[in-house]
Amino acid sequence: MHALALVAAAAVLLTACGGSHGRASETAPAAGQAAEPVPDFGPNVTIFTPAMAIADINARLRSLAAQSNGFDDKRHAVYFMPGTYGSAAGQFNPATATGHVDSPVGVNMTVHGLGAAPAGVTINGNLRAGVAGQPALSTFWRSLANMTIHPIQADEPAHTMRWNTSQASPLRRLHVVGNLDLAGGIAFGNFIANSRVTGEVRSAFAWEEDRKPAVTGAVEGGQAQYYTRDSEIGSWQGRSANIVTSGVVGAPATRFAPGDKTSLASTPLSREAPYLYHDGKRFLVFVPSLRTSARGVNWGVTARDGTPLPMSAFHVARPGDSAAAINEALAQGKHLLLTPGVHAIDRPIQVSRANTVVMGMGLATLTPTSGTAAVLVDDVPGVILSSFMVDANTKRSEVLVQVGPKGASKGIASDPTTLHDIFIRIGGSYAGMATTSLEINQNDVLVDHAWLWRADHGNPDTVGWDINLADHGLVVNGANVTALGLFAEHFQKSQVVWNANGGRTIFMECEPPYDPPSQDRWMNRMEKTTENGYPCYEVAGNVTSHDATGLISWTFFRAPPPAVIYARSAIRAPVAPGVRFTNTSAGKVFGSGGFEHVFNDVGGPVDATGPASFVVGLSALRQVPVFPIAP
């Protein structure tokens, strides 16, 4: 069979998967048992095998990489069956190499290996993102995971692959045998987890020592900020505004104010995203266990490391399936696998059973058409929401994803509800509206990478101050909630509101809205006072314990003169013994105004008067090592 025909056949084989419910561990098929057919993942899934010609694989990958503009209904998931792909012959001279895997990973496209661990799939070549010398400020919504890569890329040095993206483009469970170039063009930050880079991670410009903040150096392009957790690297080169690591072996030492690095020895609480794999006989989903004080990678698949779930435990939903049918399957104890595409739903996906897994393929997207939520999680622990998008629609939703009803009390610290790679969008695709994107009412929830975005660009007539209406990105009402790698941008009030004790954030990137038409239309009118704008990160005044590290906020107010727009502060938080912020930054990209203060009413502004940025391309940057500031 022709290779592309085999790809198509693999993607459309139909299999009825009956069977067990729950998160019970399954044993491998008995020796000699025939392999199960490929489940029906629908037309937007491509599965490669090592027998296929590399030329055909590259042609298919490149075609998929070009199919979406980011704001349409095109989604695709690509999987590599276990084995080796491409020739390693050109690794020392990539400019003349042939016969290797060589393709970009496009928007609304995910590429994953199907081994139980990264060693199961070896790629000689590159699966790249970004173009050398071009900005990547709008390079969003893609992912690469679960494979070993021996980099061969013609426009990079030997043994180097480029992944130059901005938000919502995570790297997970990767083993890069060589260097990883995150730069190449100016970009705005991303997320790496549970990965090993044997060589150098290159994030920014060719800087001199971090101790010389006035040095600007030669601009090569680079990341404004980045978060990496539970990984291993050879070294890190590059300096920008906010590089944060936790639990990373080989991480650069903390050097902040002056400097841009925050390195935590371990990650206090983490869990890896569930993933699809093939054990030689059948497809399964591995659900990793919770880790505490994590450091370095964990690619194990023993009972200690997590639980494999058979496909028979999942309801496989395709675009066009009704929310009623999905909810019936969930109520009967099935987990949920959302296949690639846009799932228009007239009611919320209702998760009512503990330890349910809801997992997307190929950036599957939920859009609520009736002004409801997209996902409601009942007051049950251990739920996992992973790897999908939510697009607000034209009927305003009060909330898009709600974890626990208001007053929820059944969260469990040892089995937390966990969110991985959840990307919520207001505007861009539709003239969407939602008061709050993500509301967490349950205790002990873990957020492991989320981008909550009120769109500043997209399809015509979907973006504008009076069009894509949205108050908040994240509202936390549950105690002891942890966020790792949080991105929240452009909402019309506070981007993040934290109303409960015990909150903990490691790395956040945040921007107020670009588009207030005037200061008068962007005022925080409170009961006893009125102030300019809203903070990016707001901790309620009655909170007595909160810990946040590596937060950065930016302004870029685009109202034309004579309008001048300010936010009173980047962060509002009570001054209390149990409330602590470390290594916080606030900057101004361009535009009018800025922040009057970083915290509350403390310290100087971040605006045209300074402080002068030590990062090329940013007009002002102020760093605060510790808050509350000692008198």
ROLUMRO-991299 format. One record per residue (C-alpha): residue number from 0; residue in one letter; x, y, z. Coordinates in steps of 0.001 Angstrom, whole numbers, always signed. Example, Ala and Ser with C-alpha at 12.3 -4.5 7.8 and 13.67 -1.06 7.14 Angstrom:
0, a, +12300, -4500, +7800 .
1, s, +13670, -1060, +7140 .
! end
This chain:
0, m, +0, +0, +0 .
1, h, +1253, +3517, -784 .
2, a, +2540, +5242, +2361 .
3, l, -43, +8035, +2349 .
4, a, -2817, +5534, +1785 .
5, l, -1537, +3603, +4782 .
6, v, -1633, +6800, +6834 .
7, a, -5240, +7370, +5852 .
8, a, -6172, +3765, +6550 .
9, a, -4588, +3909, +9989 .
10, a, -6556, +7019, +10841 .
11, v, -9986, +5727, +9839 .
12, l, -10014, +2114, +11021 .
13, l, -13169, +1580, +13057 .
14, t, -13130, -420, +16249 .
15, a, -15869, -901, +18803 .
16, c, -14226, -681, +22210 .
17, g, -16397, -2179, +24901 .
18, g, -15325, -2852, +28411 .
19, s, -14396, -1718, +31848 .
20, h, -14887, +1569, +33624 .
21, g, -12753, +3537, +36071 .
22, r, -9032, +3971, +36455 .
23, a, -8164, +326, +36970 .
24, s, -4728, -873, +35874 .
25, e, -4731, -3216, +32871 .
26, t, -2187, -5881, +32016 .
27, a, -677, -6248, +28547 .
28, p, -2247, -8721, +26104 .
29, a, -1058, -12291, +26412 .
30, a, +1902, -13409, +24310 .
31, g, +815, -14231, +20788 .
32, q, -2411, -12262, +21033 .
33, a, -3119, -10251, +17890 .
34, a, -2765, -6489, +17997 .
35, e, -6015, -4621, +18383 .
36, p, -7195, -2491, +15442 .
37, v, -6597, +1244, +15571 .
38, p, -9524, +2953, +17320 .
39, d, -11661, +5296, +15268 .
40, f, -10017, +8608, +16101 .
41, g, -11692, +10290, +13140 .
42, p, -10336, +11967, +9995 .
43, n, -8168, +14535, +11782 .
44, v, -5653, +12049, +13176 .
45, t, -2617, +10832, +11236 .
46, i, -549, +7887, +12446 .
47, f, +2885, +7224, +10941 .
48, t, +4791, +3938, +11088 .
49, p, +8552, +3399, +10615 .
50, a, +7878, +1518, +7361 .
51, m, +6647, +4659, +5630 .
52, a, +8903, +6619, +3287 .
53, i, +10407, +9722, +4872 .
54, a, +9546, +11769, +1791 .
55, d, +5882, +10870, +2233 .
56, i, +5981, +11589, +5959 .
57, n, +7530, +15008, +5348 .
58, a, +5015, +15827, +2629 .
59, r, +2106, +14945, +4891 .
60, l, +3542, +16882, +7845 .
61, r, +4156, +19993, +5764 .
62, s, +664, +19867, +4320 .
63, l, -853, +19650, +7790 .
64, a, +1393, +22434, +9092 .
65, a, -59, +24817, +6500 .
66, q, -3739, +23947, +6855 .
67, s, -4891, +26317, +9634 .
68, n, -4757, +30062, +10215 .
69, g, -5376, +29607, +13945 .
70, f, -8934, +30941, +13955 .
71, d, -10731, +28344, +11833 .
72, d, -12108, +24870, +12524 .
73, k, -9043, +22943, +11370 .
74, r, -7341, +20777, +14009 .
75, h, -5000, +17820, +13611 .
76, a, -3128, +15311, +15751 .
77, v, -95, +13472, +14393 .
78, y, +1292, +10358, +16063 .
79, f, +4448, +8371, +15389 .
80, m, +4225, +4668, +16168 .
81, p, +7259, +3324, +18078 .
82, g, +10403, +3066, +15992 .
83, t, +13074, +5180, +14299 .
84, y, +12358, +7769, +11611 .
85, g, +14856, +9393, +9265 .
86, s, +18547, +9080, +8534 .
87, a, +21123, +10285, +11041 .
88, a, +23787, +10642, +8356 .
89, g, +23540, +14425, +8111 .
90, q, +23695, +15308, +11782 .
91, f, +27176, +16831, +11560 .
92, n, +26392, +18884, +8454 .
93, p, +22692, +19749, +8562 .
94, a, +22879, +22205, +5642 .
95, t, +23409, +19331, +3200 .
96, a, +21533, +16576, +5040 .
97, t, +18940, +14445, +3270 .
98, g, +16619, +11654, +4261 .
99, h, +15719, +13076, +7664 .
100, v, +12406, +14160, +9190 .
101, d, +12068, +17821, +8239 .
102, s, +8884, +19786, +8878 .
103, p, +7384, +22635, +10842 .
104, v, +4659, +21957, +13379 .
105, g, +1820, +24244, +12406 .
106, v, -864, +26069, +14324 .
107, n, -3681, +23886, +15701 .
108, m, -1446, +20842, +15231 .
109, t, +66, +18474, +17782 .
110, v, +2813, +15904, +17186 .
111, h, +3369, +13120, +19706 .
112, g, +5266, +9861, +19883 .
113, l, +3371, +6698, +20792 .
114, g, +6058, +5007, +22859 .
115, a, +5480, +4400, +26542 .
116, a, +8523, +6645, +27114 .
117, p, +10433, +9096, +24892 .
118, a, +12908, +6357, +23927 .
119, g, +10101, +4558, +22091 .
120, v, +10163, +6979, +19139 .
121, t, +13407, +8332, +17679 .
122, i, +13345, +11223, +15214 .
123, n, +16472, +11947, +13207 .
124, g, +15715, +15430, +11958 .
125, n, +13495, +18230, +13192 .
126, l, +9913, +19032, +14066 .
127, r, +10396, +22744, +14356 .
128, a, +8498, +25929, +15060 .
129, g, +9395, +29468, +14068 .
130, v, +11461, +30934, +11249 .
131, a, +14963, +32276, +11827 .
132, g, +14986, +36052, +12036 .
133, q, +11201, +36417, +12126 .
134, p, +9142, +37337, +15201 .
135, a, +7119, +34564, +16799 .
136, l, +4832, +36788, +18867 .
137, s, +1740, +35141, +17360 .
138, t, +3092, +31608, +17052 .
139, f, +537, +29841, +19266 .
140, w, -1430, +26588, +19708 .
141, r, +762, +23601, +18897 .
142, s, +2668, +20985, +20868 .
143, l, +5423, +18404, +20640 .
144, a, +5757, +15492, +23053 .
145, n, +7028, +12042, +23966 .
146, m, +9929, +11337, +21636 .
147, t, +13702, +11399, +21315 .
148, i, +15032, +13872, +18761 .
149, h, +18510, +13883, +17238 .
150, p, +18345, +17380, +15716 .
151, i, +19148, +17941, +12054 .
152, q, +17925, +21335, +10843 .
153, a, +19422, +23087, +7828 .
154, d, +19230, +26659, +9153 .
155, e, +20577, +25820, +12608 .
156, p, +24027, +24726, +13791 .
157, a, +24713, +21006, +14012 .
158, h, +22711, +19104, +16635 .
159, t, +20263, +21985, +17147 .
160, m, +16491, +22228, +16652 .
161, r, +14408, +25399, +16834 .
162, w, +11189, +25728, +18824 .
163, n, +10573, +29473, +18676 .
164, t, +7000, +30043, +19807 .
165, s, +4926, +32124, +22121 .
166, q, +2054, +30908, +24298 .
167, a, +147, +27605, +24201 .
168, s, +2945, +25619, +22546 .
169, p, +4180, +23232, +25244 .
170, l, +7040, +20769, +25042 .
171, r, +6536, +17661, +27193 .
172, r, +8395, +14373, +27644 .
173, l, +11065, +15236, +25085 .
174, h, +14623, +13951, +24924 .
175, v, +16613, +16307, +22709 .
176, v, +20067, +14856, +22059 .
177, g, +21685, +18180, +21328 .
178, n, +20609, +21805, +21619 .
179, l, +17182, +23424, +21745 .
180, d, +16897, +26916, +20235 .
181, l, +13927, +28759, +21725 .
182, a, +14955, +32012, +20068 .
183, g, +15466, +32822, +16403 .
184, g, +12898, +35620, +16561 .
185, i, +11359, +37756, +19298 .
186, a, +8729, +35729, +21167 .
187, f, +6694, +35925, +24334 .
188, g, +7256, +32821, +26369 .
189, n, +6288, +29201, +26611 .
190, f, +6417, +26086, +28793 .
191, i, +8603, +22969, +29022 .
192, a, +7955, +20019, +31344 .
193, n, +9520, +16623, +32050 .
194, s, +12094, +16941, +29277 .
195, r, +15811, +16393, +28826 .
196, v, +18069, +18518, +26618 .
197, t, +21580, +17105, +26644 .
198, g, +23122, +20264, +25220 .
199, e, +22251, +23924, +25527 .
200, v, +18872, +25595, +25786 .
201, r, +19113, +28944, +23985 .
202, s, +16433, +31398, +24963 .
203, a, +17555, +34852, +23985 .
204, f, +20250, +37234, +22865 .
205, a, +24016, +36913, +22954 .
206, w, +24432, +38504, +26375 .
207, e, +27426, +39085, +28544 .
208, e, +27279, +38306, +32238 .
209, d, +23928, +38626, +33953 .
210, r, +25641, +40876, +36486 .
211, k, +25876, +43604, +33841 .
212, p, +22280, +44727, +33363 .
213, a, +23214, +47663, +31148 .
214, v, +24620, +45366, +28468 .
215, t, +22332, +45136, +25444 .
216, g, +24449, +43068, +23091 .
217, a, +23577, +42057, +19550 .
218, v, +19945, +41202, +19014 .
219, e, +19510, +37709, +17641 .
220, g, +15901, +37460, +18722 .
221, g, +14663, +35851, +21879 .
222, q, +12068, +35012, +24454 .
223, a, +10724, +37650, +26824 .
224, q, +10069, +34991, +29477 .
225, y, +9966, +31205, +29891 .
226, y, +9024, +28536, +32428 .
227, t, +10601, +25079, +32636 .
228, r, +9863, +22492, +35303 .
229, d, +10977, +18986, +36307 .
230, s, +13556, +18652, +33541 .
231, e, +17277, +18140, +32861 .
232, i, +19438, +20390, +30697 .
233, g, +23097, +20664, +29820 .
234, s, +23090, +24446, +30201 .
235, w, +21011, +27564, +29551 .
236, q, +22183, +30439, +27358 .
237, g, +20337, +33690, +26987 .
238, r, +18980, +36488, +29049 .
239, s, +15701, +38290, +28878 .
240, a, +13209, +39532, +31466 .
241, n, +11928, +36490, +33364 .
242, i, +13409, +32998, +33031 .
243, v, +11972, +30692, +35704 .
244, t, +12818, +27057, +36398 .
245, s, +11700, +24662, +39108 .
246, g, +13061, +21178, +39650 .
247, v, +15450, +21489, +36693 .
248, v, +18807, +19723, +36860 .
249, g, +21417, +21951, +35208 .
250, a, +19351, +25122, +35590 .
251, p, +21161, +28454, +35749 .
252, a, +21660, +29905, +39198 .
253, t, +19184, +32447, +40494 .
254, r, +20324, +35932, +39594 .
255, f, +17637, +38575, +39795 .
256, a, +17557, +42364, +40053 .
257, p, +19947, +42620, +38347 .
258, g, +19427, +39537, +36233 .
259, d, +16464, +37583, +34955 .
260, k, +16841, +34075, +36437 .
261, t, +14774, +32415, +39168 .
262, s, +15691, +28790, +39817 .
263, l, +13882, +26689, +42420 .
264, a, +15569, +23431, +43397 .
265, s, +12337, +21460, +43154 .
266, t, +8700, +21806, +42181 .
267, p, +6599, +21484, +45328 .
268, l, +3687, +19749, +43601 .
269, s, +3439, +18522, +40023 .
270, r, +1802, +15959, +37821 .
271, e, +2452, +15140, +34191 .
272, a, -250, +15282, +31553 .
273, p, -1870, +11988, +30511 .
274, y, -773, +10708, +27111 .
275, l, -1717, +8183, +24463 .
276, y, +722, +5347, +23757 .
277, h, +918, +1945, +22058 .
278, d, +2338, -1061, +23891 .
279, g, +2877, -3188, +20785 .
280, k, -611, -4639, +20904 .
281, r, -3025, -1851, +21667 .
282, f, -3518, +1811, +22436 .
283, l, -3697, +2968, +26039 .
284, v, -3705, +6244, +27956 .
285, f, -1134, +6573, +30728 .
286, v, -2168, +8741, +33674 .
287, p, +932, +9814, +35652 .
288, s, +933, +9971, +39433 .
289, l, +1302, +13074, +41558 .
290, r, +4854, +14089, +42486 .
291, t, +5975, +16203, +45420 .
292, s, +9301, +18045, +45619 .
293, a, +9982, +16883, +42076 .
294, r, +13352, +17345, +40423 .
295, g, +14404, +16031, +37034 .
296, v, +12483, +13905, +34565 .
297, n, +10270, +10936, +35331 .
298, w, +9497, +8776, +32307 .
299, g, +8657, +5612, +34214 .
300, v, +5539, +3566, +33498 .
301, t, +5443, +1320, +36553 .
302, a, +2498, +1200, +38937 .
303, r, +4351, +3703, +41093 .
304, d, +4580, +6130, +38172 .
305, g, +952, +6042, +37147 .
306, t, -1911, +4032, +35714 .
307, p, -2529, +2775, +32162 .
308, l, -6122, +2966, +30968 .
309, p, -7429, +881, +28042 .
310, m, -9318, +2561, +25234 .
311, s, -12391, +621, +26334 .
312, a, -12482, +2885, +29395 .
313, f, -12976, +5956, +27178 .
314, h, -15858, +7480, +25314 .
315, v, -14320, +8784, +22091 .
316, a, -16165, +11956, +21088 .
317, r, -16091, +13396, +17587 .
318, p, -17174, +16847, +16410 .
319, g, -20917, +16719, +15943 .
320, d, -21548, +14397, +18890 .
321, s, -24093, +15842, +21296 .
322, a, -23202, +17030, +24769 .
323, a, -26092, +14898, +26041 .
324, a, -24475, +11731, +24665 .
325, i, -21086, +12710, +26088 .
326, n, -22589, +13400, +29510 .
327, e, -24425, +10083, +29498 .
328, a, -21141, +8263, +28878 .
329, l, -19423, +10237, +31651 .
330, a, -22251, +9469, +34082 .
331, q, -21826, +5769, +33312 .
332, g, -18185, +5932, +34342 .
333, k, -16373, +6459, +31065 .
334, h, -13416, +8761, +30633 .
335, l, -13583, +11174, +27698 .
336, l, -11300, +11509, +24683 .
337, l, -12056, +14533, +22490 .
338, t, -10880, +13967, +18919 .
339, p, -9504, +16880, +16863 .
340, g, -11958, +19458, +15594 .
341, v, -14432, +21974, +16965 .
342, h, -17055, +20470, +19269 .
343, a, -20071, +22806, +19359 .
344, i, -22101, +21980, +22468 .
345, d, -25475, +23263, +23632 .
346, r, -24868, +22444, +27287 .
347, p, -21812, +21921, +29509 .
348, i, -19732, +18771, +29601 .
349, q, -20613, +17610, +33126 .
350, v, -17932, +15694, +35032 .
351, s, -19651, +14077, +37997 .
352, r, -17374, +11181, +38966 .
353, a, -14074, +11329, +40842 .
354, n, -10871, +10570, +38929 .
355, t, -12407, +11098, +35504 .
356, v, -9965, +11918, +32699 .
357, v, -11057, +14402, +30016 .
358, m, -8330, +14573, +27388 .
359, g, -8098, +16257, +24012 .
360, m, -6266, +15229, +20856 .
361, g, -4970, +17740, +18343 .
362, l, -6168, +20765, +20324 .
363, a, -9775, +19632, +20234 .
364, t, -11917, +22693, +20927 .
365, l, -15158, +23050, +22863 .
366, t, -17419, +25991, +22076 .
367, p, -20675, +26484, +24016 .
368, t, -23398, +27758, +21699 .
369, s, -26115, +28513, +24277 .
370, g, -24351, +30804, +26733 .
371, t, -23491, +27987, +29142 .
372, a, -20183, +26795, +30498 .
373, a, -18120, +24433, +28354 .
374, v, -17033, +22207, +31263 .
375, l, -18449, +21866, +34773 .
376, v, -16643, +19669, +37283 .
377, d, -18755, +18619, +40248 .
378, d, -17372, +18624, +43783 .
379, v, -15386, +15419, +43225 .
380, p, -11604, +14976, +43567 .
381, g, -8963, +13676, +41216 .
382, v, -10459, +14854, +37926 .
383, i, -7986, +15487, +35106 .
384, l, -8687, +18019, +32357 .
385, s, -5955, +17947, +29734 .
386, s, -4936, +19264, +26356 .
387, f, -7956, +20998, +24906 .
388, m, -9141, +24472, +23987 .
389, v, -12312, +26356, +24814 .
390, d, -13638, +29079, +22516 .
391, a, -16269, +31449, +23878 .
392, n, -19210, +31872, +21530 .
393, t, -21514, +34791, +20769 .
394, k, -23943, +34146, +23638 .
395, r, -22227, +35317, +26787 .
396, s, -21178, +32636, +29290 .
397, e, -20783, +33494, +32960 .
398, v, -17947, +30977, +33186 .
399, l, -16341, +28685, +30616 .
400, v, -14581, +26103, +32788 .
401, q, -15682, +25714, +36401 .
402, v, -13864, +23348, +38749 .
403, g, -16252, +22620, +41586 .
404, p, -19448, +24515, +42308 .
405, k, -19319, +27536, +44581 .
406, g, -18746, +26332, +48135 .
407, a, -17051, +23103, +47004 .
408, s, -15336, +21225, +49824 .
409, k, -14232, +17801, +48554 .
410, g, -10845, +18494, +47019 .
411, i, -8076, +16180, +48253 .
412, a, -4430, +17228, +48469 .
413, s, -3175, +13690, +47767 .
414, d, -5433, +13335, +44708 .
415, p, -5922, +16831, +43331 .
416, t, -8035, +17765, +40396 .
417, t, -5466, +18753, +37772 .
418, l, -5587, +20908, +34646 .
419, h, -2908, +20488, +31959 .
420, d, -2484, +22634, +28842 .
421, i, -5910, +24258, +29040 .
422, f, -6213, +27098, +26533 .
423, i, -9274, +29359, +26735 .
424, r, -9977, +32037, +24154 .
425, i, -12459, +34928, +24117 .
426, g, -12722, +36357, +20610 .
427, g, -10598, +35684, +17565 .
428, s, -12674, +32835, +16169 .
429, y, -16077, +34185, +17196 .
430, a, -17250, +37463, +18707 .
431, g, -17200, +35535, +21957 .
432, m, -18116, +36750, +25420 .
433, a, -17547, +35261, +28877 .
434, t, -17408, +36892, +32291 .
435, t, -14799, +34466, +33672 .
436, s, -12719, +31987, +31704 .
437, l, -11645, +29623, +34492 .
438, e, -13166, +29501, +37970 .
439, i, -11703, +27193, +40617 .
440, n, -13919, +26634, +43641 .
441, q, -12537, +23271, +44715 .
442, n, -9674, +23043, +47203 .
443, d, -6220, +21640, +46383 .
444, v, -6472, +21999, +42611 .
445, l, -3297, +21936, +40499 .
446, v, -3055, +23992, +37301 .
447, d, -181, +22762, +35148 .
448, h, +71, +25264, +32303 .
449, a, -2859, +27340, +31102 .
450, w, -3256, +30237, +28692 .
451, l, -6347, +32345, +29252 .
452, w, -6631, +34884, +26446 .
453, r, -9027, +37614, +25495 .
454, a, -8018, +37963, +21868 .
455, d, -6318, +41098, +20597 .
456, h, -6489, +39875, +16976 .
457, g, -8310, +37286, +14896 .
458, n, -11137, +36998, +12398 .
459, p, -12873, +40226, +11295 .
460, d, -15425, +41647, +13725 .
461, t, -14476, +39277, +16551 .
462, v, -12207, +41607, +18538 .
463, g, -12845, +45007, +20116 .
464, w, -13469, +46739, +23429 .
465, d, -17230, +46406, +22984 .
466, i, -17125, +43071, +21120 .
467, n, -15252, +40281, +22917 .
468, l, -16383, +41154, +26427 .
469, a, -14564, +39357, +29240 .
470, d, -13907, +40371, +32851 .
471, h, -11436, +37851, +34280 .
472, g, -9130, +35076, +33164 .
473, l, -8840, +33110, +36414 .
474, v, -10836, +33389, +39632 .
475, v, -9739, +31171, +42532 .
476, n, -12132, +30582, +45423 .
477, g, -10685, +27245, +46560 .
478, a, -8002, +26901, +49223 .
479, n, -4505, +25583, +48548 .
480, v, -4631, +25919, +44769 .
481, t, -1302, +25694, +42918 .
482, a, -615, +27191, +39477 .
483, l, +2514, +26281, +37517 .
484, g, +3054, +28200, +34296 .
485, l, +85, +30552, +34149 .
486, f, -497, +32921, +31222 .
487, a, -3431, +35390, +31376 .
488, e, -3901, +38283, +28989 .
489, h, -6106, +41202, +27964 .
490, f, -9199, +40705, +30121 .
491, q, -11109, +43890, +30838 .
492, k, -10808, +43721, +34621 .
493, s, -8259, +41873, +36793 .
494, q, -6623, +39061, +34865 .
495, v, -6295, +36835, +37955 .
496, v, -8334, +37129, +41166 .
497, w, -7310, +34993, +44152 .
498, n, -9883, +34937, +46955 .
499, a, -8703, +32004, +49085 .
500, n, -5804, +31120, +51362 .
501, g, -2908, +28814, +50576 .
502, g, -2539, +29852, +46954 .
503, r, +763, +29261, +45228 .
504, t, +1963, +30361, +41781 .
505, i, +5269, +29574, +40123 .
506, f, +5621, +31712, +36991 .
507, m, +2937, +33892, +35525 .
508, e, +2968, +36076, +32415 .
509, c, +237, +38677, +32269 .
510, e, -903, +41652, +30219 .
511, p, -3763, +44086, +30810 .
512, p, -5982, +44752, +27797 .
513, y, -4354, +46550, +24889 .
514, d, -7532, +48280, +23846 .
515, p, -9131, +50536, +26485 .
516, p, -10305, +53453, +24334 .
517, s, -9748, +55940, +27175 .
518, q, -8788, +56026, +30836 .
519, d, -12357, +56871, +31798 .
520, r, -13564, +53634, +30215 .
521, w, -11031, +51600, +32154 .
522, m, -11513, +52588, +35778 .
523, n, -11813, +50313, +38804 .
524, r, -14777, +51812, +40622 .
525, m, -14771, +50164, +44038 .
526, e, -17050, +50797, +47003 .
527, k, -14789, +53301, +48741 .
528, t, -12450, +54466, +46023 .
529, t, -11795, +54618, +42307 .
530, e, -8459, +53991, +40664 .
531, n, -6954, +53764, +37219 .
532, g, -7409, +50365, +35622 .
533, y, -7120, +46960, +37214 .
534, p, -4201, +44894, +38480 .
535, c, -2999, +41877, +36569 .
536, y, -2852, +39722, +39696 .
537, e, -5181, +40495, +42578 .
538, v, -5101, +38764, +45963 .
539, a, -8151, +39590, +48056 .
540, g, -7651, +41745, +51132 .
541, n, -8841, +39036, +53534 .
542, v, -6278, +36474, +52342 .
543, t, -3634, +35684, +54967 .
544, s, -1435, +33183, +53087 .
545, h, -226, +33270, +49501 .
546, d, +3101, +32533, +47790 .
547, a, +4036, +33618, +44267 .
548, t, +7380, +33443, +42475 .
549, g, +8466, +34638, +39054 .
550, l, +5515, +36813, +38033 .
551, i, +5823, +39300, +35191 .
552, s, +3278, +41795, +33854 .
553, w, +3436, +43998, +30766 .
554, t, +1523, +46977, +29403 .
555, f, +959, +47887, +25772 .
556, f, -1893, +50390, +25668 .
557, r, -2720, +51203, +22065 .
558, a, -5199, +54078, +22389 .
559, p, -4028, +56903, +20105 .
560, p, -3083, +60300, +21542 .
561, p, -4214, +62237, +23431 .
562, a, -5353, +59177, +25445 .
563, v, -2924, +58025, +28140 .
564, i, -3794, +54776, +29941 .
565, y, -2460, +53633, +33314 .
566, a, -3086, +50768, +35677 .
567, r, -2700, +51688, +39335 .
568, s, -581, +48596, +39974 .
569, a, +529, +45363, +38348 .
570, i, -264, +43406, +41517 .
571, r, -2592, +44121, +44399 .
572, a, -2061, +42049, +47533 .
573, p, -2498, +42448, +51283 .
574, v, +519, +43169, +53436 .
575, a, +426, +40168, +55759 .
576, p, +3023, +37816, +57295 .
577, g, +1821, +34862, +55224 .
578, v, +1676, +36688, +51890 .
579, r, +4920, +36668, +49950 .
580, f, +5999, +37478, +46403 .
581, t, +9541, +36859, +45179 .
582, n, +11272, +37967, +41979 .
583, t, +8447, +39978, +40463 .
584, s, +8789, +42077, +37304 .
585, a, +6653, +44678, +35581 .
586, g, +7430, +46085, +32171 .
587, k, +6220, +48285, +29393 .
588, v, +6462, +47124, +25812 .
589, f, +5281, +50229, +23936 .
590, g, +2245, +52476, +23915 .
591, s, +1043, +55125, +26322 .
592, g, +1021, +55137, +30104 .
593, g, +2001, +52006, +31999 .
594, f, +1850, +50909, +35637 .
595, e, +1812, +53535, +38382 .
596, h, +3337, +50966, +40768 .
597, v, +4343, +47314, +40744 .
598, f, +2644, +46491, +44082 .
599, n, -295, +48382, +45545 .
600, d, +817, +51996, +46028 .
601, v, +4458, +51094, +46661 .
602, g, +7435, +52194, +44595 .
603, g, +7856, +54055, +41372 .
604, p, +6103, +53734, +38027 .
605, v, +6862, +51635, +34983 .
606, d, +6325, +54008, +32073 .
607, a, +8126, +56381, +29749 .
608, t, +10089, +57774, +32698 .
609, g, +11680, +54367, +33365 .
610, p, +13297, +52329, +34694 .
611, a, +15146, +51823, +31430 .
612, s, +14851, +48238, +30290 .
613, f, +17954, +46096, +30028 .
614, v, +16078, +43988, +27445 .
615, v, +16261, +45161, +23847 .
616, g, +12822, +45955, +22427 .
617, l, +11163, +46715, +25772 .
618, s, +10926, +50329, +26830 .
619, a, +10813, +49947, +30629 .
620, l, +11253, +47204, +33213 .
621, r, +11137, +47291, +37016 .
622, q, +12115, +44346, +39236 .
623, v, +11076, +43742, +42849 .
624, p, +12981, +40923, +44583 .
625, v, +10643, +40623, +47594 .
626, f, +7203, +41882, +48587 .
627, p, +6156, +42980, +51167 .
628, i, +9153, +45272, +51081 .
629, a, +10964, +45583, +54392 .
630, p, +10665, +49083, +55899 .
! end
